């Protein structure tokens, strides 16, 4: 029995809808794509149990509906870590790769205390009693803009990372609007914001090399706020 053209058209529509519904049910509703295995790598601070207690462990969720950016944000706003990568292994596994952040300084700003890591991530200090001991204290003249998991964008805070990477024995830092003052174990330095920290440190090393010949590298103040010279004077006793 031959079907009419209209009947064939209706049959094709029904068949197509059935295929789409079957595909949708299989991908989004079946147990085949439900996350049944998660693994956390690279962190001593975050575990599967802590993710479960926070209500963000994706076990049981459809793997296609697990949003990597949303999951990373939920993790980074709760712990001082960097989500390096979230890997979906189809059909049902999620691997979360993290990097614990070790603070190198505590920043005192008008809107609170903040830990800063060498990567440039910030973390609010909510309990002063839990503040790690022995950290360099940075006085910062502006309010901190914090986005969980995002590296700092402020130029002077980025310069601090260069400073900590290049210098040892830093005890205090005072970031002003026009200069940065650094108090170290052996000497003090005034850095100009008109010149990058790496460039200023290069000039400072040359001066220190000359002074080392005279065995005069301690208890000095180096003023780098002038373009064409480095002013050296004694620390006040």
C-alpha positions as CSV (number, residue, x, y, z in Angstrom):
1,X,0.0,0.0,0.0
2,X,1.5,3.3,-1.1
3,X,1.6,6.1,1.4
4,X,0.6,9.5,0.2
5,X,3.1,12.3,0.1
6,X,1.5,13.9,3.2
7,X,1.6,10.7,5.1
8,X,5.3,10.2,4.2
9,X,6.1,13.7,5.4
10,X,4.3,13.1,8.7
11,X,6.1,9.8,9.2
12,X,9.5,11.5,8.6
13,X,8.6,14.2,11.2
14,X,7.6,11.6,13.8
15,X,10.7,9.6,13.1
16,X,13.0,12.6,13.4
17,X,11.3,13.7,16.7
18,X,11.7,10.2,18.0
19,X,15.4,10.2,17.2
20,X,15.9,13.6,18.8
21,X,14.0,12.5,21.9
22,X,15.9,9.2,22.1
23,X,19.3,11.0,21.7
24,X,18.3,13.7,24.3
25,X,17.2,11.0,26.8
26,X,20.3,8.9,26.3
27,X,22.7,11.9,26.7
28,X,21.0,13.9,29.4
29,X,18.7,11.5,31.3
30,X,20.3,8.1,31.3
31,X,22.7,6.8,33.9
32,X,25.3,6.3,31.3
33,X,26.6,9.9,31.5
34,X,26.1,10.4,35.2
35,X,29.3,11.2,37.0
36,X,30.3,8.3,39.2
37,X,34.0,9.0,39.7
38,X,35.8,12.2,40.8
39,X,39.4,12.7,41.6
40,X,41.2,15.7,43.2
41,X,44.9,16.1,42.4
42,X,47.6,18.4,43.7
43,X,46.0,19.8,46.8
44,X,46.5,19.1,50.5
45,X,43.7,21.6,51.4
46,X,40.9,20.3,49.3
47,X,39.6,16.7,49.2
48,X,36.6,14.9,47.8
49,X,35.1,14.9,51.3
50,X,35.5,18.7,51.6
51,X,33.8,19.1,48.2
52,X,31.0,16.9,49.2
53,X,30.5,18.7,52.5
54,X,30.4,22.0,50.6
55,X,27.7,20.6,48.3
56,X,29.7,21.0,45.1
57,X,31.0,17.5,44.4
58,X,29.5,16.6,40.9
59,X,28.9,13.0,41.7
60,X,25.5,11.9,40.3
61,X,25.3,14.9,38.0
62,X,25.1,14.6,34.2
63,X,28.7,15.1,32.9
64,X,27.5,17.2,30.0
65,X,25.9,19.6,32.5
66,X,28.9,20.0,34.7
67,X,30.2,23.6,34.0
68,X,33.9,23.7,34.5
69,X,34.0,27.5,35.1
70,X,31.2,27.4,37.7
71,X,32.8,24.5,39.5
72,X,36.2,26.2,39.5
73,X,34.6,29.4,40.9
74,X,32.8,27.5,43.7
75,X,36.1,25.9,44.7
76,X,38.3,29.0,44.5
77,X,35.9,31.1,46.6
78,X,36.0,28.6,49.4
79,X,39.7,27.6,49.5
80,X,43.0,29.4,48.8
81,X,43.8,27.3,45.8
82,X,44.1,27.7,42.0
83,X,42.0,25.4,39.8
84,X,44.6,24.5,37.2
85,X,42.3,22.4,35.1
86,X,39.1,20.4,35.2
87,X,39.1,17.3,32.9
88,X,36.0,15.5,31.9
89,X,36.6,11.9,31.0
90,X,33.6,10.6,29.2
91,X,31.3,9.0,29.9
92,X,31.3,9.5,33.7
93,X,34.6,10.8,35.3
94,X,35.8,14.2,36.4
95,X,39.4,15.0,37.3
96,X,40.0,18.3,39.2
97,X,43.6,19.5,39.2
98,X,44.5,22.1,41.9
99,X,47.4,24.1,43.1
100,X,47.6,25.1,46.8
101,X,48.6,28.7,47.3
102,X,51.3,29.4,49.9
103,X,51.1,33.0,51.1
104,X,54.3,35.1,50.8
105,X,52.8,38.3,52.4
106,X,49.9,39.7,54.2
107,X,48.5,42.9,52.7
108,X,47.0,45.5,54.9
109,X,44.6,47.6,52.9
110,X,41.7,50.0,53.7
111,X,39.2,47.2,53.2
112,X,40.9,44.5,55.3
113,X,43.7,42.0,55.5
114,X,44.6,39.8,52.5
115,X,47.1,36.9,51.9
116,X,48.9,37.0,48.6
117,X,50.6,34.0,46.9
118,X,53.6,34.1,44.5
119,X,51.2,33.4,41.7
120,X,49.4,36.6,42.5
121,X,46.2,35.2,44.1
122,X,44.6,37.0,47.0
123,X,42.6,35.6,49.9
124,X,40.7,37.5,52.6
125,X,41.9,37.1,56.2
126,X,38.7,36.6,58.2
127,X,40.3,35.4,61.5
128,X,43.5,37.2,62.6
129,X,44.2,34.4,65.0
130,X,44.7,32.0,62.1
131,X,47.1,34.4,60.3
132,X,50.3,32.5,59.4
133,X,53.3,33.8,61.3
134,X,56.5,35.2,59.8
135,X,54.9,36.8,56.7
136,X,56.0,40.1,55.4
137,X,53.5,42.8,56.1
138,X,52.6,45.0,53.1
139,X,50.8,48.3,53.7
140,X,48.7,49.1,50.7
141,X,47.2,52.6,50.1
142,X,44.2,51.4,48.0
143,X,41.3,49.0,48.5
144,X,41.8,45.5,47.2
145,X,39.7,44.3,44.3
146,X,39.2,40.5,44.8
147,X,38.0,38.0,42.3
148,X,38.3,34.4,43.5
149,X,40.9,32.5,41.5
150,X,42.0,35.5,39.4
151,X,45.5,36.9,39.6
152,X,45.8,40.5,40.8
153,X,45.8,43.0,38.0
154,X,46.9,46.1,39.9
155,X,50.3,47.1,38.6
156,X,51.9,47.8,41.9
157,X,50.8,44.5,43.4
158,X,52.2,42.7,40.3
159,X,55.4,44.5,41.0
160,X,55.5,43.0,44.5
161,X,55.5,39.5,43.0
162,X,58.7,40.5,41.0
163,X,60.1,41.8,44.2
164,X,59.5,38.7,46.3
165,X,60.8,36.5,43.5
166,X,64.1,38.4,43.4
167,X,64.8,39.4,47.0
168,X,65.3,37.6,50.3
169,X,64.9,38.9,53.8
170,X,62.1,41.4,53.1
171,X,60.5,42.4,56.4
172,X,58.1,45.2,55.6
173,X,56.7,46.9,52.5
174,X,54.8,50.2,52.3
175,X,53.1,50.8,48.9
176,X,52.4,54.5,48.4
177,X,50.8,56.3,45.5
178,X,54.1,57.4,44.0
179,X,56.7,55.0,45.4
180,X,57.3,51.6,47.2
181,X,59.3,51.5,50.4
182,X,61.0,48.1,51.2
183,X,62.6,47.3,54.6
184,X,64.8,44.3,54.4
185,X,67.1,42.7,56.9
186,X,70.2,44.5,55.7
187,X,69.0,47.7,54.0
188,X,66.1,49.8,53.0
189,X,65.0,50.7,49.5
190,X,62.8,53.4,47.9
191,X,61.5,52.2,44.5
192,X,60.0,54.6,42.0
193,X,56.7,53.6,40.3
194,X,58.0,55.2,37.2
195,X,60.4,52.3,36.6
196,X,59.8,48.6,36.7
197,X,61.0,46.6,39.7
198,X,63.3,44.3,37.6
199,X,65.0,47.4,36.1
200,X,65.4,49.0,39.5
201,X,66.8,45.8,41.0
202,X,69.3,45.6,38.1
203,X,70.6,49.1,39.0
204,X,70.6,48.2,42.7
205,X,72.8,45.0,42.1
206,X,75.4,47.1,40.3
207,X,75.5,49.5,43.2
208,X,75.8,46.7,45.7
209,X,78.6,45.1,43.8
210,X,80.6,48.4,44.0
211,X,79.8,48.8,47.7
212,X,80.7,45.1,48.5
213,X,84.3,45.9,47.4
214,X,84.3,48.4,50.3
215,X,82.5,46.0,52.5
216,X,79.6,48.5,52.9
217,X,76.3,46.7,52.0
218,X,74.5,46.7,55.4
219,X,72.5,49.3,57.3
220,X,72.1,51.5,54.2
221,X,69.2,53.2,52.5
222,X,69.0,53.1,48.7
223,X,66.8,55.7,47.1
224,X,65.9,54.6,43.5
225,X,63.3,57.4,42.9
226,X,65.6,59.3,40.6
227,X,66.0,58.3,37.0
228,X,69.7,59.0,36.6
229,X,71.1,58.1,40.0
230,X,70.9,56.0,43.1
231,X,71.2,57.9,46.4
232,X,72.8,55.9,49.2
233,X,72.7,57.0,52.8
234,X,73.1,55.5,56.3
235,X,70.2,54.1,58.2
236,X,69.2,56.1,61.2
237,X,70.4,54.5,64.4
